[in-house]
Amino acid sequence: MEVTKLSIQDKLPLTCTRSGTCCHDKNVLINPWETVCLANEKKITPREFRDLYCDFGGIRLKFKGKPDSNGKQACDLYTDNFGCSVHLGRPLACRLFPLGRQIQNEEVNYIFEGKIFPCINGCPSVVDLPLVKVEEYLKQQKTIHFEAAQDAYLDIMQDIADIAFMLLLDTQLAESGETNTLKQWRILGNDEPEILAKKIGNEWLDYLTLPEIVDNWEDPIAFTQAHTNILHSKAQVKIDCLQTNLELHEASVLMMGIALFLAIGIGANKKELVELWIETAKNNGAKE
């Protein structure tokens, strides 16, 4: 898909018509901190929110609500003739829409798909409303904490992948000439999210999507640091019990599955990621 890159000074028809078009037939991915924010707005527990309003094991909002006049189903959190029922806790994807956010070489770019601004097709009346600079729009949407959380989960994803690398490269596993681990990594990269969630298993799925963090949950940096500590602690317990090559293999595949599952939730391309990681592992002595 061709994308158009923007500068923060670009002016666009970003003033919302509040027609609800963007709340229908979308793919809204969420990270664990956003799950907590959304659950708080619904005044329910994160587990209740995940089980009621998410699919893909807790990383995507359900869109099974009342269809619009074009037959496109609404987000389950959308209330007809009212709007978003969790507006204050809405995730980054909703705050940015119709913009996207792309990180290349540690540089953040704001983008939209195609050459024609999406709102012009979805809500033609936007052309009659005031233009807004991208910079102003981001401030209006209060994206700063949500962008910080997204970036922090990108780091967590890499941390978990690094554990998978360690289990393969820093043990006797790669030295043994074993070839199945990288094959399984590649399969994970091609798995549908539902299959990947099943492979991770309910215990690790809960560690990943429902961390038991009560203090400072409103601070995304404190929250994600606490989540990192939980995941590292759980991984260390598992690593300490490993003895055989088969156990090392299974643990490496599990950690890679967790990293790729998190990658989906933050909008990363898991197929491209796993191919990059496989090449990196092969360059460091692993075999396929």
Phi and psi in degrees as a GROMACS rama.xvg file:
@    title "Ramachandran Plot"
@    xaxis  label "Phi"
@    yaxis  label "Psi"
@TYPE xy
-70.1981  140.356  GLU-2
-125.132  154.55  VAL-3
-109.133  122.25  THR-4
-85.2975  146.95  LYS-5
-122.791  153.939  LEU-6
-97.3842  159.661  SER-7
-70.0567  -11.7316  ILE-8
-93.4306  -6.18817  GLN-9
-63.8754  138.525  ASP-10
-100.989  132.882  LYS-11
-140.325  161.199  LEU-12
-75.7872  72.0957  PRO-13
-99.184  2.93022  LEU-14
-74.7533  123.458  THR-15
-77.9572  139.309  CYS-16
-85.8957  -10.2223  THR-17
56.3113  38.7919  ARG-18
-87.1089  -13.551  SER-19
85.4025  3.10848  GLY-20
-57.5622  -41.7185  THR-21
-75.1095  -5.08239  CYS-22
-97.6558  11.156  CYS-23
-123.385  137.313  HIS-24
55.2082  51.0308  ASP-25
-122.101  168.671  LYS-26
-115.847  92.479  ASN-27
-103.208  109.544  VAL-28
-94.8076  146.457  LEU-29
-134.766  151.266  ILE-30
-100.04  170.644  ASN-31
-60.5985  -34.9572  PRO-32
-65.4353  -38.097  TRP-33
-66.5452  -34.2362  GLU-34
-58.2159  -43.4803  THR-35
-65.0261  -42.8014  VAL-36
-61.0455  -44.1646  CYS-37
-66.9842  -42.2051  LEU-38
-62.4006  -38.9862  ALA-39
-61.8641  -41.0079  ASN-40
-66.4981  -32.1714  GLU-41
-83.1077  -9.40249  LYS-42
59.7991  42.3814  LYS-43
-133.856  171.671  ILE-44
-75.4109  156.747  THR-45
-56.1852  -38.2278  PRO-46
-63.4597  -44.6539  ARG-47
-61.3959  -41.4303  GLU-48
-63.3394  -47.1492  PHE-49
-58.2324  -46.0046  ARG-50
-71.8166  -28.8358  ASP-51
-88.1443  -38.8191  LEU-52
-117.746  1.36412  TYR-53
-123.611  154.659  CYS-54
-127.809  -169.193  ASP-55
56.8267  32.1871  PHE-56
75.9294  9.90103  GLY-57
115.217  10.6649  GLY-58
-115.367  4.36626  ILE-59
-141.268  137.326  ARG-60
-73.6967  143.209  LEU-61
-75.9336  142.056  LYS-62
-123.739  74.9203  PHE-63
-127.033  22.2451  LYS-64
-82.5595  -170.706  GLY-65
-59.3298  127.74  LYS-66
-67.8945  151.13  PRO-67
-85.1465  -170.906  ASP-68
-65.6874  -17.5838  SER-69
-97.7742  7.10495  ASN-70
80.7058  10.6442  GLY-71
-87.8094  127.281  LYS-72
-75.7385  145.369  GLN-73
-83.1337  157.283  ALA-74
-57.9481  142.813  CYS-75
-64.1978  -14.7157  ASP-76
-94.7298  0.907642  LEU-77
-90.9598  132.995  TYR-78
-108.229  122.884  THR-79
-58.2602  137.481  ASP-80
63.7523  15.5379  ASN-81
-133.851  -52.7496  PHE-82
120.905  -155.511  GLY-83
-68.5802  127.836  CYS-84
-82.197  -7.26579  SER-85
-130.584  38.613  VAL-86
-53.8692  -42.2137  HIS-87
-68.6325  -24.6586  LEU-88
-104.829  8.55796  GLY-89
-57.2783  146.98  ARG-90
-75.8668  173.031  PRO-91
-59.3777  -39.7953  LEU-92
-57.409  -38.886  ALA-93
-75.538  -36.9609  CYS-94
-65.8497  -36.8065  ARG-95
-80.7466  -30.1536  LEU-96
-49.6019  134.224  PHE-97
-91.057  14.9611  PRO-98
-84.9662  157.826  LEU-99
-119.863  169.289  GLY-100
-129.521  129.008  ARG-101
-130.464  134.906  GLN-102
-113.314  120.981  ILE-103
-132.051  123.848  GLN-104
52.8504  42.5897  ASN-105
66.0766  12.031  GLU-106
-105.397  131.568  GLU-107
-88.7599  129.344  VAL-108
-123.827  143.432  ASN-109
-102.816  138.469  TYR-110
-141.119  168.037  ILE-111
-140.654  155.783  PHE-112
-77.8642  136.858  GLU-113
82.255  -170.482  GLY-114
-100.828  -26.0692  LYS-115
-95.9299  130.005  ILE-116
-58.8973  126.002  PHE-117
-55.0328  -36.7771  PRO-118
-63.2367  -26.038  CYS-119
-66.0563  -34.1721  ILE-120
-78.423  -44.1734  ASN-121
-76.2323  -35.7985  GLY-122
-138.23  77.9116  CYS-123
-54.9471  -25.1748  PRO-124
-69.2799  -9.28933  SER-125
-61.7378  -23.8974  VAL-126
-66.7999  -16.6375  VAL-127
-92.7827  -1.73128  ASP-128
-103.199  162.435  LEU-129
-61.3389  143.483  PRO-130
-77.3394  150.33  LEU-131
-132.053  137.693  VAL-132
-67.1117  146.868  LYS-133
-55.2695  -43.5472  VAL-134
-57.908  -43.4619  GLU-135
-67.6333  -38.8833  GLU-136
-61.975  -43.2521  TYR-137
-61.1657  -40.0318  LEU-138
-67.5833  -42.324  LYS-139
-59.9694  -39.2619  GLN-140
-84.0863  -4.75719  GLN-141
52.5765  57.6322  LYS-142
-86.0874  -13.0311  THR-143
-56.7641  -47.4174  ILE-144
-69.0427  -34.297  HIS-145
-73.4845  -34.1531  PHE-146
-68.2299  -38.9286  GLU-147
-61.2606  -42.0744  ALA-148
-64.4928  -42.5618  ALA-149
-61.4545  -43.664  GLN-150
-65.716  -38.3937  ASP-151
-64.6059  -39.5264  ALA-152
-71.5669  -25.5259  TYR-153
-63.5419  -41.8139  LEU-154
-66.0498  -40.6381  ASP-155
-62.5361  -42.0478  ILE-156
-55.5428  -45.7674  MET-157
-67.765  -36.7658  GLN-158
-59.6164  -43.7226  ASP-159
-67.8717  -40.0931  ILE-160
-61.4529  -36.3519  ALA-161
-62.6509  -33.5988  ASP-162
-65.4056  -40.6291  ILE-163
-61.1906  -41.9266  ALA-164
-61.5548  -45.579  PHE-165
-59.8555  -44.0248  MET-166
-64.742  -26.9712  LEU-167
-88.22  -46.357  LEU-168
-94.9801  -28.4097  LEU-169
-100.812  16.2865  ASP-170
-125.688  -172.812  THR-171
-77.0178  -2.66116  GLN-172
-63.8985  -54.8761  LEU-173
-64.663  -37.7197  ALA-174
-63.4222  -25.5658  GLU-175
-73.9512  -10.6786  SER-176
85.1681  9.32842  GLY-177
-58.99  138.446  GLU-178
-119.169  -6.47648  THR-179
-78.3247  -26.9061  ASN-180
-61.8921  -48.9255  THR-181
-66.092  -33.3609  LEU-182
-61.9305  -41.5132  LYS-183
-70.3367  -35.2954  GLN-184
-57.3026  -45.5708  TRP-185
-64.2954  -40.0153  ARG-186
-60.3603  -43.1138  ILE-187
-58.7439  -39.1656  LEU-188
-64.7891  -21.4354  GLY-189
-102.615  -6.38472  ASN-190
-68.4519  145.031  ASP-191
-68.0749  152.797  GLU-192
-54.5714  -38.9035  PRO-193
-63.586  -38.8131  GLU-194
-68.5303  -41.7404  ILE-195
-62.1242  -40.9123  LEU-196
-61.0865  -40.8987  ALA-197
-66.3215  -38.1  LYS-198
-67.0458  -35.9182  LYS-199
-66.2057  -40.8512  ILE-200
91.8374  155.109  GLY-201
-62.2379  -35.86  ASN-202
-63.1808  -51.1443  GLU-203
-72.4045  -29.2409  TRP-204
-62.1671  -40.1832  LEU-205
-67.4853  -42.986  ASP-206
-57.0791  -37.5897  TYR-207
-80.8339  -43.9614  LEU-208
-99.218  -17.4157  THR-209
-132.332  59.0287  LEU-210
-64.1835  139.178  PRO-211
-83.4224  80.5959  GLU-212
-122.155  116.469  ILE-213
-105.097  -44.4871  VAL-214
-76.9555  142.667  ASP-215
55.6294  30.5072  ASN-216
-65.8321  -21.7254  TRP-217
-75.6832  -14.8916  GLU-218
-96.1086  109.004  ASP-219
-63.1824  -32.4566  PRO-220
-71.4029  -45.2681  ILE-221
-62.6934  -40.6836  ALA-222
-63.7215  -49.1028  PHE-223
-68.7618  -31.9068  THR-224
-66.2221  -42.7778  GLN-225
-63.1747  -37.5718  ALA-226
-67.0053  -40.6714  HIS-227
-57.3175  -45.0559  THR-228
-61.9846  -40.1903  ASN-229
-62.5876  -48.1594  ILE-230
-65.581  -40.2307  LEU-231
-64.3907  -40.8434  HIS-232
-63.8368  -45.0777  SER-233
-65.9297  -38.6685  LYS-234
-66.9726  -38.9337  ALA-235
-64.2866  -39.6392  GLN-236
-58.7562  -42.039  VAL-237
-68.8875  -43.2434  LYS-238
-63.4951  -38.3736  ILE-239
-62.4521  -19.8092  ASP-240
-94.8019  -3.90297  CYS-241
-79.7875  138.334  LEU-242
-132.701  -46.0843  GLN-243
-94.6638  163.742  THR-244
-61.0881  -36.3779  ASN-245
-63.5765  -41.443  LEU-246
-66.2608  -39.6635  GLU-247
-63.0518  -43.2237  LEU-248
-59.4189  -50.3978  HIS-249
-62.8507  -38.4023  GLU-250
-69.4633  -39.0684  ALA-251
-63.6542  -42.4511  SER-252
-65.1559  -41.3106  VAL-253
-60.754  -48.0571  LEU-254
-62.3036  -38.9658  MET-255
-66.7148  -38.2017  MET-256
-62.0021  -40.6666  GLY-257
-64.7046  -43.9495  ILE-258
-60.9543  -42.6502  ALA-259
-72.0992  -33.207  LEU-260
-65.0382  -42.9448  PHE-261
-64.4201  -35.6656  LEU-262
-58.4615  -40.3325  ALA-263
-60.8207  -45.1538  ILE-264
-64.8597  -23.7551  GLY-265
-103.25  11.5717  ILE-266
81.3731  13.0144  GLY-267
-79.9177  156.719  ALA-268
-86.8181  101.872  ASN-269
-68.5883  -30.0622  LYS-270
-66.3167  -44.693  LYS-271
-65.7608  -39.9183  GLU-272
-61.4438  -48.95  LEU-273
-67.2591  -33.2809  VAL-274
-66.7337  -40.1412  GLU-275
-62.8097  -44.4252  LEU-276
-67.298  -36.2004  TRP-277
-63.8286  -44.5349  ILE-278
-62.894  -39.2449  GLU-279
-62.7321  -44.22  THR-280
-63.3973  -41.868  ALA-281
-65.0763  -35.7027  LYS-282
-68.7015  -15.7897  ASN-283
-111.133  20.8001  ASN-284
108.625  -9.1982  GLY-285
-75.7618  157.391  ALA-286
-125.034  153.484  LYS-287
